[in-house]
Amino acid sequence: SIAGVEGREYNVLFGPQFATGTERLRFFVHGLFGVAHASIDNGGPSSTGAAWVLGGGVDINLNHNFAFRPVQLDYHGSHVFSDTQRDARYSLGLVYRF
């Protein structure tokens, strides 16, 4: 939100993820590419363009289906409104594998 105007960006990304590790730890890297859609709320303009993410992290396996992800670092980029946005992001959480 800037000066009371709110904006949103949604990404749909696909790509390979490579992983290696032991039975307990799993290290991974990925390169994802796709589409970003940004819009300004209350009937404002919108824009759709290319998006990408390069990153990786580590999972600590809890059992066959669940893992705890203490760190995932990504470098995100998108090209919307004739401008390229780049940022870093950190995430953590619970992973469910089916």
N, C-alpha and C positions, 0 to 999 in steps of 0.2 A: 504494500500500500504506500503510495506516494501522494501527498497532499489530498488524501481522501479518495483517491482513485485506485481501485484494486485491479490487478492483472493476474492472469493464470497462464501456466505453460504445461502442456501434457506431451509426453513422449511415448512413442511406440517404437521399440528397438528390438532387433534380432541380431544374433551373431554367435560365433563360437566361444566356448569357454573350455579352457584346458586346466586339468587338475592332476595333482600328484600328492603323495604323502604316505602316511602310515595308517594303520587301522584306527588310531585315535585322532590324528591331525590330518587335515586336508587343506593344502594350499592351492589357490586357483588364480588364474588371470583370464580376462575376457576383453574382447573388442566387439562392441555393439554398434550397429548403424541403423538408421531409420528416419522417422519423421517427427518433427516438433510442431505443435500447434499452440500459438500464443494468442490471447484475447484480452481485451479490456472490458471489464464489467459494465453493466448498464447501457448496452447497445453500442459500445465503442468499437473501434476497428479490431480486426483479427488478421493473423498472418500464419501461413504454413510453410515450413522449410525443412532442410536437412538437419539431422541431429546425430551425435555420436557420443560414445562413452568408452574410455580406456581405463582399465583398473584391475583390481584384484583384492584378495583377502585371504583369510584363514578361517576354517571351521573346526570346532572341537566336537567330534562325534559323541553323542550321548547314548544312542542305540542305532538300530538299523534305519529308522525313519527320521529321527530328530538329531539336530546338531545345534550348538550354540556358536554364533558368529560374533566374536569379540571385535573384529575389525574388518571393514571393507572400505577401501579408498578408491575413489573414482575421479577421473578428470572428464568433465562433461562439456560438450559444446553444442550450440545450435545456431542456426542462421534464420532469424525471423525479423520482420520489419526492416529488411535490407541492412541488417547489422548482425555481426557475429558475437555471440555471448559465450564466454568461457568461465567455468568455475570448478572448484574442487568440492567434493562432498565426502563425508564420513558417515558410515552407518553401522549399526550393530543390531543383533536380534536373534530370534529363534528361526531355524530353518527346518522345513518339513519336506522330505523327499518321498515321492511316491513312485 
